[in-house]
Amino acid sequence: MTRRTRRTLLVVAGVILLLAVAIFLRSKAPPEAARLLPESDGILYVNLKPIHTFFRKDLKPPQRVPEYQEFVDATGVDWEQDLDEVAIALHRMPDPNGPNGPVAYSMVLVGKLTGKKLNDWLEAHATSRESYAGHTIYNIKSQDRTVRITQIGYDMIAVSNTPTAEQIHSIVDRHRTAALPFAGSSLLAQHYRDVPLLSLAWGMGQIGLPFSDSGAISIFGLQLPIEADSTIIASLRWTGALHLRIEEIAPSDEKAASQAAALATLVTLARGFTQPLGNNPANNSLKELLKTAEVTQKRDRVLVTAVLPSSFLASLSQEGKPPDGLPPAQ
């Protein structure tokens, strides 16, 4: 083998190695939609593509109201069919009684979004407009707040209902560096490593944002032994069944042990409460979830796992709803 041939082989091997490293890093990186989100108190992400592809038979066709049908005809966008990914940043509001309530949002929607037709619809419905970094941001009034919407790519739009334009500006700015695999907010950088690979949906941050009431957290009428400002990493992953995983980061090992014991007791009590319930899809899904639920603790982390029935995917697919300011499907 000549020196030139060896040198060529080394260059080819080096290029292949670099490509392999890049692919590996990409597989570990958060989805681009999530990386574009601004700084926030919580993040939710749903990947609807596998649901549309593999579980379409389980999804009920939506019942369209006339307003929504007019939106589909005008824009060519059907949220139920065309929306592939939803990434939402949750922002705690200093005044829970203000126009935004306790939480405002910023979101990135990805899918088959028709550029010009959607822009024409936004142009017709916007009360004002702003030009920022080469993008037109449309301001649409919704109740007592302003919803800001802009297209940041041929298949991607950004939406925010925060009191100022800072968050949607941040999304536009982050879009310029979207190629960097580990760009994103500090919350995403800190906790995405805890999200299981190939999760269909996941969330991270403070669970108290959507569920707390006067410092207590209640779900389905049950008060949970979890602090309102607890950091939670939750995920749904399909591996032949739909696996739910919820991990809490407690302030200490002792606090984690106490909360794990309380949660295990609560699960046992809930199983007894739900047994007399009649047979219907909602009750059967809840019984199946509680039947498979397990609570474990390791150091300062409390882990709750369960298996959800596949029918739950039908309700999960409905999470890809448009924000206020855009017509709902039903």
Secondary structure, DSSP 8 states (H G I E B T S, - for coil): --HHHHHHHHHHHHHHHHHHHHHHHHHHS--HHHHT--S-SEEEEEE-HHHHHHSGGGS------HHHHHHHHHH---HHHHEEEEEEEEEE-S-TTSTTTTEEEEEEEEES--HHHHHHHHHHH-SEEEEETTEEEEEEEETTEEEEEEEEETTEEEEE-SSSSHHHHHHHHHHTTTTSTT-S-HHHHHHGGGS-TTEEEEEEEETHHHHEETTEEEETTEEESS-TT-EEEEEEEESSSEEEEEEEE-SSHHHHHHHHHHHHHHHHHHHHHHTTS--SHHHHHHHHHHHH-EEEEETTEEEEEEEE-TTHHHHHHTT----TTS----
